[in-house]
Amino acid sequence: MAHAATLDAMPDVPYGAQSATARLRHVLVKRPHPAFFRAFADPAHGFHHPVDVDRAQGEHEWFVDTLAALGVTVHELGLEHPSPDLVYQYDPALVTDRGVVLLRSGKPTRRGEEVVVGEWFSQHGIPVFGRVEAPGTVDGGDVFWLRPDLVCVGRSLRTNQAGIDQLIELLEGEVRVFDLPYDRGPDECLHLMSVISPVADDLALVELGRLPAGLHSLLADLGVHMVSVDQDEVATLGCNVLPVSPGVVVMAEGNPVTRRRLEQEGVEVHVFVGDEICVNGSGGPTCLTRPLLRA
């Protein structure tokens, strides 16, 4: 399968992504790199087994080609950092219609990733207008737009109140905060987007058992129909799907029951194998991307 062409030669990249489900036009990804291949050697990274290099590269290539075939312009972060989690581009930054907010991860081994992606944004003409500073922490996986003027934020073991307070000052529109359970503790990452993936303005894939009650009520109030992920497919990241346009998603293979439930709702589902780049590092297709432009 031929690898999709990237466009890093472009001096400026369009931006604006205050939606979780509008058509994905431009996206930033990071290929698996040497630090990713060594991730299992340090338990602090939380990988489940040693990375198979060839499989990881092939899976990521398949994922990028899937996005390109769906009309997405894919940009590659051609910069490196010692963190293997740099592959999960959703977390270090937040792209708004005004530019970028650089975040500060609650996972100590990920600190500094925001500097690397900030350099890429600067090189490609996307302004950085704010950043989360210590003692604040915010992981991108705890933040999503439910509406262009409504941001949902999870207070979790990776995103603290100090970080949320800074984010509220930086973002325009309403910010709603939802507490996440302690669950399995700091060694395993439970982001807000671990338990919800918006699919369209009126449809979301959710893990009901860990979905914050306040968010459930908000979705119901807004008329958002909820599709429940199959509990046997939570560990294979069945709840983490990437919308490419309303009602069109990319998900990791190995979640047939959840896929069937989505398709019964009229959702068009595209799959790729993500055993090494997703399940091994606990980051699904949404995690692998930083949407730059949704319109």
N, C-alpha and C positions, 0 to 999 in steps of 0.2 A: 504494500500500500504506500503510495507516494506521500511524503510529508508535505502538508500544506505550506505554501509560501508565507513567510512573515514579512512585515512591512516596516522594519525598524529603520530603514533608510529615510522614511518620511520625517521631515523636520518638525511638523506639528501633527498632533493626533486629536480628532474631535472628542469631546467629552460631555458628560451630563447623564447621570444615571439615578435619578430620584424615583425609581420604580424597581420592583423585584421581578416584574413580569412583562413589561413592554418589550418590543422587538429588540433583541440584542444585536447591535451593529458592530461595535468594536470591543475587544476583550484583551486583557493582558494575562499571559500564562508564563510559567517557568518550567522548563524541561527538567527532569530528574538530573541531578548533578552529583559530583563526588561525595558531598556531605550527605546527600540522600542515600547513596549506596552504602555508606558506613553507619547509618542511623541506628541499627540494632545493637551496635557495640556499646552504646551508652543508654542504660535503662531510662534515663531522664527524658529521652525523646518519645518513649512509649510505643515503639514499633513492636509488632507481634512476632516477627521472625526475620532472619537475614534477608535483605533485598536481593531478588534475582535481577541482576542488572539488565540483561537482554529483555526479559519480560517487561520490566518497568519502562524501558525505553519504547518498546513496541506498543504497550498499552497507552502511553501518553501520546504517541504518534497517532494511534487510532482515535483517541479522544479529540485531538486537534483537527484531524481530517474530518471527523463527524461534524464539528462546529463549522468548518469551512464549507462543507457540502450543504449546510443549512443556511449559507449566506453570511456567516459571521466573519468579519475581518479580524484575524488573529495576530497579535503582537507578542513577541517573545522578549521576556526580560533577559537580556544578555549580560547580566551582572551576577556576581556570586557573593555568598555569605556563608559562614560556618554552620548556620542552622539548616538541618535537612528539611525543616518545615517550610522553607521558602517556596517550595513547590506549591504549597497551599496559599495561593495569592489573595484569597478573599480577606485574610485576617490583618495584614499590616496597614491598610489604608482604606479610606472611605471616599468614594467619588460622588460629588454632588453637582448640581447645575452651576455652581460658582467655582468649582475646582476641587481640590483634594484636602481632606483632613488626614494627617498622618497619625496613626494610633500607636499605643504602647502596650504590648502584649502582657497579659497576666501570667504567661509562661516564661520564666526567666531565660530559658535557652533560646527564645525567639527575639529577645531584645536586640535592637539594631537592624532588624529586617526593614523597619520603616525608613531607615536612612538610605538603604539600598534602593528601595522602590521610589523614595523621594528624589533620588538622583535621576532615575529613569523619567519620572514625570517632568523634571526640570529640562532634561534633554529633549523632550518631545512637546514642549510648549503648553503643558497642563499646569496651571498655577496651584501652588500649595498655599492655602490661606489660613491654616490652623494646624495645631498638633496637640495631642494629649501628653501632658508632662507629669513626671513623678510628683506625688505618690499615686496619681491616677493610672488606672489600667483599663483598656478597652480592647477586646478582640473583635475583629470585623464579623466573626460568626455570631456575635450577640446583637447585631444591628441589621435591620432591614426596613425598607420603605413599604408600608402597607398601602399608602396613598402618597402622591407627590408632596403633600403637606402634612403627612402623618408618619412619624418614625417610631418603630418598636425597638426597644432596647432591653436586653436581658441582664439583670444583675446576677452575676454568677461567680464561680471561683476564678474566672479569668477577667471579669469586668466588675470593677468596684464602684462605690458611690462617688468617690473623688473623680474618677474618670467620667462617669455619667454626668456629673455636674458640669465638667468642662465641655462635654459634647453638647449639652443643652445650650450653653452659652454660644457655641459655634454654629449650631444648626438653626435654620429658619423653619418655622412651622411647629406643630405640636409633637412633643416627645412623650411617649407612654412607656413606663418602666414596669417590667414583670420579673418577679423573683423566680429563679430556677432552683430545683432541689439540690441538696448536697450530693445525692445519688451515690456514686462510687468513690467520691473524693477527688482530691487534686491531681492524682495520678492519671485519671481518665477525664477527658474533656467533654463536658456537656454544655454546648452552646445553645442559645435560643433557637438557632437554625438547625440544631440537631433534632428538634421536635416539631418543626414546621418548615414546609417548602411551599410558598405561594406559587400557584400554577397559572392563575388568571385573576382578574379583579374579584371575581365571584367564586373562586375555587382554590382550595388549599389542601395539600397533603399533610397530615398531622399524625403524631404519636400521642393519642389521647391520654395514655397513662401518665405521661410526664409533661403534658402541655399545661402551662400555667392557667389557672381557672379564670383569671382576669382577661387573658388573651382569648380564651374560648368565648367568653361573654362578648368581647369586642368583635370578634369574627361574626358571631351570631347577630349582633346588633347591625352590622354592616351588610348582612345578607350573604356572607361568604359560606358556601357549602363546603363541608369538611369531609375528606376521604381519609379513612384511617389506614395507616400502614399495617401490614401484617406483622404481628409480634415476633414471629420466627424470622423476619427479615430486617429487624432493627439492627442486628450486629453486622449485617452485610450492607448497611447504609441505604436501606430501602426508603427511608424518609428524606434522603438528601437527593433531590432532583434539581436539575438546572433548567429553568424556563428559557427557551430561545425566542419564543414569542408566545402570546397568550394561548394556552392549550397545546403547546408543542414543547416537549421536554426531552432532556438527555438524562439517562440514569444508568447506573452500573448494572451489568448483567448479574443474574443470580437472585433476582427478586420477582419471580414470576407471578406470585399472588398479588402483590402490590401493583405490578404492571397491569395485570388484568383489571384490577379495580379502577385504575386510572383510565384505561381504554374503555371501560364501560361507561365512563363519564364523558366520552368523546375526545379524550386527550390522545394526541399523537405522540408515541413514545419511541425514542431512538436509544439503543443500548450499545455499550462498549464493555470490554472486559477491564475491570479495575482492581484485580486481586492485589497487585503490588503497589500501585500508586494511590489506591483508595482504601481498601479494607486494611491493609497492612499498617498504614499510618493513620487510620481512622479519619480520613478526609474524603468526602464524596465529590461528585462533579462540580457542585457549587463551590466547594472549598478550593478547587483547582483553578478558579478563575477570579479575576477582578474585573467586573464589568466597567468599561470606560464610557460607552455610549449606549443608552437604551432609548429608542424613540420610534 
